[in-house]
Amino acid sequence: MTTQTLNTIPLTLNDGTETTLEDLAGKAVLLVNVASMCGFTPQYDALEAFHEKYQAQGLAVVGVPCNQFGAQEPGTAEEIVEFCRKNFGVTFPLAEKAEVNGDGAHPIYAALTGNGAEPVKWNFEKFLITRDGVVQHRFASQVTPDSPELIAAVESALAE
């Protein structure tokens, strides 16, 4: 899949707004599949802090709610937003709930995990996409947004 194709895949935000990664042109993107009832859900705090720290430097954090792992994101769009704002103060964009693996995978995730890449293993897996639309890093769920390796990767992507 080409960078241009990845950047132009439609992505619907939780509020119904249609967008693409291309709409975030010039920004690095941290794309994270999220869930409200997961052991990793407290990462929302660190994701929001990350968003607040790096957005002015050109990072866009985008959460993609997914109910594919242990049915840990059962809520409606409104319930997800309310939960995230009330419990974690989330202000970064959330996409519509989507699948990240299998035949029903959202096209962005189909592109990210295609061509022999491993499927997403669990909630809160992170993909760092550079300003020019190249997948620079992939981080497992256990790698928190405040981990030195993720911080170094983001700062490197923002310096490019």
BELHU-V523449 format. One record per residue. RES is the residue in one letter. PHI is phi in degrees with one decimal (NA if undefined). Layout:
RES:PHI
RES:PHI
//
This chain:
M:NA
T:-82.9
T:-58.0
Q:-58.9
T:-63.6
L:-58.8
N:-69.1
T:-104.2
I:-67.6
P:-61.9
L:-136.8
T:-95.9
L:-77.3
N:-55.9
D:-88.4
G:93.8
T:-66.2
E:-87.3
T:-150.1
T:-145.2
L:-64.8
E:-61.9
D:-63.7
L:-98.9
A:-48.5
G:85.7
K:-115.9
A:-80.6
V:-123.7
L:-106.2
L:-97.6
V:-131.4
N:-82.2
V:-118.6
A:-153.9
S:-83.7
M:-121.1
C:-109.3
G:-61.9
F:-91.8
T:-53.8
P:-58.3
Q:-62.9
Y:-54.0
D:-57.9
A:-69.0
L:-64.2
E:-65.4
A:-62.0
F:-62.1
H:-57.6
E:-64.0
K:-71.6
Y:-108.3
Q:-62.3
A:-68.3
Q:-89.3
G:110.6
L:-106.6
A:-113.6
V:-91.6
V:-129.9
G:-94.7
V:-119.4
P:-58.9
C:-142.0
N:-104.9
Q:-81.3
F:-113.3
G:65.9
A:50.0
Q:-92.4
E:-136.1
P:-82.6
G:-71.6
T:-77.5
A:-55.4
E:-65.9
E:-64.8
I:-64.2
V:-60.8
E:-59.7
F:-59.1
C:-66.2
R:-71.9
K:-66.5
N:-90.4
F:-132.9
G:63.9
V:-63.0
T:-119.8
F:-73.0
P:-67.4
L:-115.4
A:-84.0
E:-62.7
K:-58.4
A:-147.9
E:-85.7
V:-114.7
N:-133.2
G:81.2
D:-62.3
G:-93.8
A:-61.3
H:-56.1
P:-54.3
I:-64.3
Y:-71.8
A:-60.6
A:-70.0
L:-67.4
T:-108.9
G:-80.0
N:55.1
G:86.9
A:-70.0
E:-67.9
P:-66.5
V:-63.2
K:-89.8
W:-165.7
N:-61.2
F:68.5
E:-77.0
K:-121.9
F:-117.9
L:-101.3
I:-112.1
T:-69.5
R:-56.8
D:-94.7
G:86.7
V:-97.6
V:-71.6
Q:-90.3
H:-146.2
R:-131.3
F:-120.9
A:-67.6
S:-55.1
Q:-70.3
V:-80.5
T:-82.6
P:-60.8
D:-97.4
S:-76.3
P:-56.9
E:-68.3
L:-72.0
I:-59.6
A:-61.8
A:-64.3
V:-65.9
E:-63.2
S:-65.4
A:-63.6
L:-73.7
A:-79.5
E:-73.2
//
